[in-house]
Amino acid sequence: METKSIEQEHAEMVQDLLKDPNAILNGLTPGSVNKIHSVLGLAGEVGELIDAIKKHTMYTQSIDYNNVVEELGDIEFYLYSLRESCYITREQTLRANILKLRKRYAKGYSDAAAKERADKVEKGCGD
């Protein structure tokens, strides 16, 4: 009896579990396509910003402030587009972030508070 290699086993599992591309296409709406476009654009722009900061920090190149400003602007563009497609305002995201971080770092930043993530702790019955 021939045994499958781990690569074969994994490849077959992936093929079995992948969602049918036609089902995905049939479920797309203009709104969902806009969300996909926004997050892909965001990912690309964040990658470009990462590269600019990498060159500065890892290779001791002068920071290209114009490029950093440009990439941050592009990130803002895609964030705005994504918020609009989800009917979320910038104010809502800022308020939610403030609440989350105030809960997480109630006594100020510490490595322990960062690990504990008090804003993510779920209470059980009777807690």
C-alpha positions in Angstrom: 0.0 0.0 0.0 1.4 3.4 -1.1 1.4 6.1 1.6 0.8 9.7 0.7 3.4 12.2 1.5 2.5 15.1 3.8 2.6 17.4 0.7 0.1 15.2 -1.2 -2.2 15.0 1.9 -2.1 18.7 2.3 -2.7 19.4 -1.3 -5.7 17.2 -1.4 -7.1 18.8 1.8 -6.7 22.2 0.3 -8.5 21.2 -2.9 -11.3 19.7 -0.8 -11.7 22.8 1.3 -11.3 25.6 -1.2 -14.5 27.4 -1.8 -15.7 27.1 -5.4 -14.6 30.3 -7.2 -17.9 30.4 -9.1 -19.8 30.5 -5.8 -17.6 33.4 -4.8 -18.2 35.2 -8.1 -21.9 34.6 -7.9 -22.0 36.1 -4.4 -20.1 39.3 -5.3 -21.9 42.6 -5.3 -20.6 46.0 -6.2 -20.3 46.7 -2.5 -18.3 43.6 -1.8 -16.0 44.3 -4.8 -15.4 47.8 -3.4 -14.4 46.3 0.0 -12.0 43.9 -1.7 -10.5 46.7 -3.7 -10.1 48.8 -0.6 -8.4 46.1 1.5 -6.1 45.0 -1.4 -5.2 48.7 -2.0 -4.6 49.2 1.7 -2.4 46.1 1.9 -0.3 47.3 -1.1 0.1 50.8 0.3 1.0 49.5 3.8 3.6 47.3 2.1 5.1 50.3 0.4 5.2 52.2 3.7 6.9 49.2 5.3 9.5 49.2 2.6 10.3 52.9 3.1 10.7 52.5 6.9 12.7 49.3 6.4 15.2 51.1 4.1 15.5 53.8 6.8 15.9 51.5 9.8 17.6 48.4 8.4 19.8 50.0 5.8 20.4 53.4 7.5 19.2 55.3 4.5 17.8 58.8 5.0 14.1 58.7 5.5 12.2 59.8 2.4 9.6 62.0 4.1 7.9 62.8 0.9 7.4 59.1 0.1 6.2 58.4 3.7 3.6 61.3 3.4 2.5 60.0 0.0 2.1 56.4 1.3 0.2 57.6 4.4 -2.1 59.6 2.1 -2.7 56.5 0.0 -3.5 54.5 3.1 -6.0 57.2 4.2 -7.6 57.0 0.7 -8.2 53.3 1.0 -9.3 53.6 4.7 -11.8 56.2 3.7 -13.1 54.0 0.9 -13.4 51.0 3.2 -15.2 53.0 5.9 -17.6 54.4 3.4 -18.4 50.9 2.0 -19.2 49.7 5.6 -21.1 52.9 6.6 -18.6 53.6 9.3 -17.3 57.1 10.0 -13.7 58.0 10.9 -15.1 59.4 14.2 -16.6 56.0 15.0 -13.3 54.2 14.4 -11.4 56.8 16.5 -13.8 56.6 19.4 -13.8 52.8 19.3 -10.0 52.8 19.3 -9.9 55.2 22.3 -12.3 53.0 24.3 -10.4 49.8 23.5 -7.0 51.3 24.4 -8.2 53.0 27.5 -9.5 49.7 28.7 -6.4 47.8 27.7 -4.0 50.3 29.2 -6.1 51.7 32.1 -2.9 52.4 34.1 -0.8 53.4 31.1 1.3 51.2 28.8 3.1 48.2 30.1 4.3 45.0 28.5 2.1 43.1 31.0 -1.0 45.1 30.0 -0.2 44.5 26.3 0.0 40.8 26.9 -3.1 40.6 29.1 -5.3 42.6 26.6 -8.0 43.5 29.2 -10.3 44.6 26.4 -10.3 41.1 25.0 -10.8 39.2 28.2 -14.2 37.3 28.2 -15.9 36.8 31.6 -17.4 33.5 32.4 -20.5 32.8 34.4 -20.3 34.4 37.8 -17.2 36.4 37.0 
